[in-house]
Amino acid sequence: MLAGYHFWFPKAFGFRLNERWGMASALCWIFGFMFAFFPLYALGLLGFPRRTVAYYNPIYVPFMAIAEFGAFIILTALACLVIQLFVSILQREENRVPAGDPWNATGLVERSPGTGIQLRGPARGVLQACLPGRQGNWHGIPRAGTLHRYRNAKE
């Protein structure tokens, strides 16, 4: 899901996510996963019972402390993702990408035009007047007569 979020975000919204916060999040995920789950594998080999409320053997305590530390690193990774989104929205003009090709790729999806919703048919005129343009500027209130043209086209 995280890879899809980072890959499709520029295509959907027209600007890339902040790379520095993305790297911080990725490193926190990697190291947090290792610190959270590798000690649990070792505990399983030592005979730690699953689904227990309390444990009494003192040899388990350091492994559980390391696993808890890893869980906090994963929580930090989630916080980095939220901060990345807010920083990217604030810096969206600096992170703007060319319409249709945020990754300089050659696939069919990257060759499709622009960002945002692709509209077809009579509804295009109505919704295009309400939606932001391809460069992200807001056109404001629909022009007078737009809805009337839609009704005539529908009949």
Buried (B, 14 or more C-beta within 10 A) or exposed (E): EEEEBBEEBBBEBBBBBBEEBBEBBBBBBEBBBEBBEBBBEEBEEEEBEEEEEEEEEEEBEEBBEBBEEBBEBBEBBEBBBEBBBEBBEEBBEEBBBEBBBBEEEEEEEEEEEBBBEEEEEEEBBBEBBEBBEEEBEEEEEBEEEBEEBBEEEEE
